[in-house]
Amino acid sequence: MGLIVLFAVAVAAAWWLTTRHKQSAIGDEITVYYAKADGTTLVPWQVSLNPDRRERSDAALDRRSSLFYAATQCVAGPPPGTEAVRFPAGTHVLALDVQGSTADVDISKEVASSAEGGFAESAEFKALVWTLTQPKLGVDSVKVRIAGARMATLPGGHLELDEPLSRSSF
């Protein structure tokens, strides 16, 4: 009798494990941040990940893909009508790679046309860094390239880009 119960439990467990919905460590949504018009206050908003991005069998691809998507959403900015500091029009993410706990993001040259001065630059990159360094993504710092090149600063000169940025950078 005990073997029959054990067999039934094993069959039920096998069925449950093979039919349940797959979940990635990242989840179904990712938090993206934007800076309010005051330039310092960050506001989170949830963005859904599509099933292909959530359910990849290769965890490294899933993580990199999710980070790229998060960076792209952050650079695109919050929904229309939301008052926020935004990246310059046309700015987009060219590439993103991950090495350990550091994301290396390559942003298009349009970002260099940001209004000169620390206010907009700091707000834009603060939002990007906070988006990419949320704990579930496993990233602690962000290296930035502009159109494939490392730059010491943006034209405004107030934000140093030659070292990785972290949440404590702001």
Order of alpha helices (4+ residues) and beta strands (2+ residues): alpha-beta-beta-alpha-alpha-beta-beta-beta-alpha-beta-beta
